[in-house]
Amino acid sequence: MRERKRILEGVVVSDKMKKTRVVLVERMFSHPIYKKRVKVRKKYKIHDEKEVAKKGDRVRFIETRPISKEKCWRLLEVLK
């Protein structure tokens, strides 16, 4: 059975590498015991073949096969 690929959305925080963008994804969830809202931030390295995403852009990206040691995400679209 085929797994669904995850699609995430975040803000580009670095565009200094060739064909690679660093995207910051923030998510909120309720703590299971304390019931307080918790903000979690994580950075993902994504593959941007045509180098269209720039620093500050809001982007959507999808899980893919490993492209390099740390990259297993690919750019879907720039939302701005």
KOLTI-881532 format. One record per residue (C-alpha): x, y, z. Coordinates in steps of 0.02 Angstrom, whole numbers, padded with zeros to 5 digits, always signed. Last residue first. Layout:
N
XYZ ...
//
This chain:
80
+00212+01737-00060 +00132+01567-00099 +00282+01490-00187 +00243+01315-00248 +00290+01132-00234 +00470+01138-00171 +00548+00968-00136 +00587+00884+00030 +00713+00745+00069 +00867+00852+00093 +00988+00818+00237 +01110+00691+00163 +01061+00727-00017 +00910+00705-00131 +00821+00578-00021 +00654+00531-00102 +00512+00655-00082 +00409+00746+00049 +00315+00898-00015 +00337+01087-00003 +00228+01243+00013 +00311+01413+00019 +00295+01583+00106 +00432+01698+00041 +00545+01792+00164 +00709+01741+00081 +00682+01697-00102 +00596+01550-00187 +00623+01536-00376 +00788+01440-00374 +00741+01331-00525 +00780+01165-00439 +00721+01214-00264 +00761+01065-00151 +00709+01089+00031 +00807+01098+00193 +00686+01096+00339 +00692+01201+00497 +00580+01164+00646 +00482+01275+00765 +00363+01214+00900 +00235+01327+00983 +00146+01254+01136 -00033+01293+01190 -00058+01244+01372 -00163+01092+01416 -00039+01043+01553 -00048+00855+01522 -00069+00831+01333 +00010+00999+01285 -00100+01082+01154 -00022+01104+00983 +00048+01244+00879 +00157+01226+00724 +00296+01333+00653 +00391+01283+00495 +00553+01372+00451 +00616+01338+00274 +00799+01326+00221 +00815+01333+00032 +00927+01228-00080 +00961+01242-00268 +01129+01328-00234 +01146+01381-00053 +01118+01558+00013 +00928+01556+00011 +00894+01561+00198 +00739+01593+00306 +00605+01535+00184 +00436+01535+00273 +00329+01380+00298 +00203+01256+00230 +00205+01066+00237 +00144+00925+00124 +00169+00746+00183 +00171+00608+00054 +00033+00480+00072 +00095+00302+00089 +00065+00172-00046 +00000+00000+00000 
//
